[in-house]
C-alpha cells in the first residue's frame, strides 16, 4: 500500500436501464472526486446498469417474467460498451473507478463490481451471497480475488456479502489492504442514519477481524422498473483496521453525495502490530467442520 490513499465513495442516483445517464453521472462525480484529490472512487452496487426493484405488491408471476426479461435486456458483458466507457472516464480523469453492473455472463447473470483504471479493467468481483428477493435475477459468484494496484491491494464485498464474516476473510487470506463495500440496501427507517446503524456494525467487524481498511457507499434515490418502485436513502462510511470510524457520509436523505477519506499505510502497519490483531490468532486447522 502506498503511504497514503485518498478515496471517495459516491452515493449516485443511477436508474435501471439508463446506461448513458448513469455513465454521465459517474463522469460528473469522478470530476468532483478528482478535484478533491481522490485517487480512487467507489460507486454503489449496480450503479452502472441501475438497481432492479424487487418488492412487487401485485401479480408476482407477471412481474417476475417482465422483470427477468428486462434484466436480461439491460445486462452487459464485462467486455461491453458500459465498461469500455467507464475505462474512458477513468483515463480522462486519471483515477481508478469501481462501479456495479448487472453482468451478462452468457447463460446466467451476475451482480458484478468492476475496478477500472486509465489502462483498462483491473479486475472484477461477483456477489457471493444472494439474498432472497434477488435470487431470481443473478447467480452467486465464486471466491473473490484481491487486485494488486499501485495504491494497494484491493478487494470487494458486495452488500449482503458484508454481513457474512467469511466474505472478507477470503480476501484477508490474500493479504488485502483495502476492502470496497458497495451497497444497495433500504433497511427501515429508510434514512442514511438508518442504513448506517444497520450496516456499520458488520463493516466495523469485518475490518477489525481482518486488520483492513473499509469504505462503503449505499445506493440513493428512487428506482422504477417493470411496474415496481423502490427508494434508497444513500449513506456511506469509512472504517480503519481497528474497526474505528474514519469518515461518515454527510448527504441529505435520498440525494447524491460524496464521502472523502485518507487511508494511511502507517495506521495499517500499526494496527497489525497490536497484540490484539485478531487475524494473527487464526487456527485454520480447527475450522474444517465449518466447510462440511
Secondary structure, DSSP 8 states (H G I E B T S, - for coil): --SEEEEEEEE----TT-HHHHHHHHHHHHHHHHHTT-SEEEE-TTTTT--------S-HHHHHHHHHHHHHHH-B-TTSHHHHHHHHHHHHHT-EEEEEEEEE-SSSEEEEEEEEETTEEEEEEE-SS--GGGTTT-B-------EE-SS-EEEE--GGGGGSHHHHHHHHTTT--EEEEEE----SS-SHHHHHHHHHHHHHHHHHHHT-EEEEEE-EEEEEETTEEEEEE--EEEE-TTS-EEEE----TTS-EEEEEEEEHHHHHHHHTSTT-GGGG--GGG-GGGG-
